[in-house]
Structures are given as C-alpha cells and as structure tokens.
Amino acid sequence: MASQVCTFFSMSLLLFLTYAHYVNGGGPQFSYLGPSGPKRWGSLSPTYSTCSNGVFRLNGKNYSLVQMHWHSPSEHHLDGVRYDVELHLVHKSVDGEVSVIAVLYHYGHPDPLLSKIQTKLAQLGKMVHKSSHEQAQIVIGTITTKQIRKHSRKYYRYVGSFSTPPCTQGVIWNILGKVRSISREQVSALKEPLIFGCKSNSRPVQPLNGRKIEMFDDEMSH
C-alpha cells in the first residue's frame, strides 16, 4: 500500500506531481524515526554506507533543473536557526553530476508556487490513500521557478551529499539567503499522504567535517 511507504512529493520537468519512493535506487526502506532512522541509514545497506562516511568531489559544470521536492522542518540551518520548510530544486549536468538549490521557508503568507497547485495537492492526497500502488501522479501543467529566484542575491555554497539514502557524495549545495513564507495549510497538504515516521522528513544537521562553506552576493543564473 502507498500509505506504508516512506515517500515524498516531487515536481519534475515532466510536469506532474508525484508521490513516490525517495531517490534511493530501489534500496531498503528508510525513515526518520526508529531503527531505520538517520543514525542507522549507513547500516541499512552497503549502498547506503556514505550516509555514515564519504569523500567529496567538485567539478564546475552547467546544470539543468530536473526535479523539486520539500522537507519539513528544514535540513539546513542559517546562523543556528532551523526553519519550518525547505525546498530542494535538484539539477543535473549532462554527465550526471548533481547540484541542489535549497530555499528556506518560515510560516506566514502562502507560497505563490504552492498556491498554484493547491487543489492538485489535495487530489494527490486522496489518490494516495485510495490507491494500492506505490506511486501516484497528477498532471499539473506548466509552472515556472521565476518567483522562487526573485530577490535572491545572497546564497551559501558547499559540497556535500544527498540528504536521503544512499547519501551520494559530490553534490554541490546552494542555500539561498532569502527566507520565504509558506502557510501552515500548505505544509499540511504536503504532509497529508505521508506515513507517521515521515511526517517530519528532515535529516538531522551534519557536522562540517572540514567542509568549506562559501558565501556569495549576486543573482544566481539559470
């Protein structure tokens, strides 16, 4: 049943809203609580070993947006502050390397992007609970990320890993300094189909382990 799987919402360039497995290559199920939680990810499978330890890789490349998804609460902290929601816009280069733009949100006014697909979120939630399949999709049409990039001049960059198993290394992270707002109703809609252990789907903050974090103050190009 779909309601028994630890899953997340994503929007891809195929322009549909998806309720599906975390991008883990079909590996063992993981969660954010209990024996399959973040502290145990590295021992769930040999392919997840880099969730406990890994190496870093950085190559300057051009990336294209391929997918976006949400975590709540945020997985990144700014000056020690953890925010209510974090959006990840996943980009890939032609040779498969990954760069992620992270957008932080606090509770407040509704997010314009989510407002455009609010009814689709509700439909997806109903579909998941009624479906016997592990994946459900709803077509949402054409959307734009222009609103997200607006007024986002300052951002932070470092090289790390995916925040879900198999915790693949060499991911270039870009965290926007502009904190945006999202309504509690919108967050509830995002969480509605998730099982209890994944309602809070954020990996605990990781130690720097010598990683260099750079700060930039210019408009990010897409």
N, C-alpha and C positions, 0 to 999 in steps of 0.2 A: 504494500500500500504506500502511496506517496507520502502520507502523513507519518510514516515510520522512518523516513529517510532524512538525514541531516542535510538540508539543502539551502539554497539561496536564490534570490531574484537576480536576474541579469537582463540587460538590454543589449542586443548586438546589432551590427550593421545589417543583419537580415531583417531588421525592423519587426521583431516580435518579442513579447515579454515571456520569459521562460522561468519555470520552476524546475530546477534540475540539480544533479549531483554537483558538489564542489568540484572544481577542475583538479582532480587528483588522479587522472589516468586510470580510473576504474579500480583503485586500490581499496583497502579496508575502510569501513565507515569510521569516521571520527566525529567528535562532538566538542562542546566547550565546557562540559561538566563531567565529573565522574572518571571512571577508569579509562575512557577514551578521550579525555580532555587534553588541553595543550601540553601539560607536563609529560604526558605519555605518548604524544604523537610520534616521536622519534623511535619508539619501540614497537609501534603497531605493525610496521612493515620495513623490510630493508630499504625499500624505495623512499621511505619517509625519514631516513637517518639524518638528513641535513636539517631536519626540524630541531635536532639537538646540537649539531655542529656542522659547519660547512666552510667553504672557501668563497672569495669574492672575485667578480670579473666585470670589467667596464670597457666598452668599446663605443666610441661616438658614432651614432648612426641616425638615420631618419626613420621615424616610426609612424604607423597608421593606426587609428582607433579601430579596435575590433570588438570591444565589449565593455560594459559598465555594470557595476553592482554596488550594493550598500552593506555596511556593517554598523551595528549599534550595540554598545556605545562605540566611540571612535577607537581606532587601533593606534593612532599617533597622538602624542601629547605635545602641546606648544607651551613652553615655559612652565611645565608641570601641570598644565590644565588638560583634562580629558573632556572631550566634547560629546554631545549626545549622539551624533551620527557621523559617519564618514563614507563618502562616495569614492569609489575607485574606477577610474577610466583607464582601461588596460589597452596598451598599444604594443604592436609588434613590428619588427623590422623585416625586411624580405628574407633574411636568413634565420628568422625565428626568435631573435632576442627580444626581451620584453622591457618596457618602461611603463610605469604607472603614475598617473596624476591623481593625487588624493585631495579631496575637498572636504573640509570640516564644517559641521553644522551645529548650531545651538537651537533650542526650542524657541519658537517665536512665530513670525508670519509664515504662511505656507510657501513651500519651494515652488517657483514657477514651472520648473520642468516636471515635477511630480504632479502638479495640478493638471497638466495637460493629459496625463494618463491615469488620473484618479479612478475613473469608472472602470478602466481596464484592470487596475489592481484588484478592485472588488470582484470583478468577473473571474479573475485568475484564482483568487482565494476560494471562491465557490467551486470552481472546476477541480482544484486540487483535492478538496475534501470529499468530492463525489467520485473522483476518478480512482481506478485501480491500477493506474500506470504510474511509473516513477518520474515521468516528465509531462508537463502540460505547457502549452504555448498559446498565446493570444496575439494576433496581429495588431500592431499599434499604429502603423503608418510611418510617415517621415517625421523625424524630430531633429533638432539642432542643439549643439552644445554651446552655442554662442553666449547664451545667458550665463552659463557657468564660468566662462572665461572673462566675462566683463569685469573691469576694475580689479583684475588680479595681477598686480605688478610684482609683489614680493613673494618668493617661494623658496623652499629649502630642498636640497638635493643630497642624496646619499645612495650608496649601492648596498642592497640587502637581498632579501629573499621574498618569495611569495608568503603571504601570511596564513596560508592554509596548506595542508599536506599536498604534495610531497615537499613543500618548502624549498622549491627550486631556487638556487642562488643566482647571482648576477643580474638581479632586477634593479633597474635604475628608478628610484623613487623620487617623485617631485611633489612636495606638500605645499599647497597654496596657502599663503599667509592670510588671505581674505576669508574670514569666517562668515558663512551664510546662515540663513534661518530656514527652519523646517517646522511644520506643525506636528503636534503630538498625534493628531488623527492620521497624518500621512505615515508616520512611523508605525503606528498600529496596523495600517493597511499593509505595509511591507512585511510585518512580522506575523500577520494572521495565519498564513499556511504552515509556518514552521513548527516543528516539534518542540517540546518544552526545553530540551537540552540545547537548542539552537536559537531560542528567542533572543539571547544576548550572544551574538555571533562574532565576538572580537577576541583575537589572540592577545594575551597579556603583553604589555610593553616589554621589549627585549633589551638586554644590556648592549652598549655600544660596541664592546669588544674591539676597540681601536678604530672603529669606522670614522671616517671624516665626513662631517656634515657641513655643506656649503650653503650660504645664503645669497640669493640673487635679488635684484630690484629692477626688473624690467618686464615688459609684456612678453608672455610665453607665446611662441608661434605654433600654429597648427597647419 
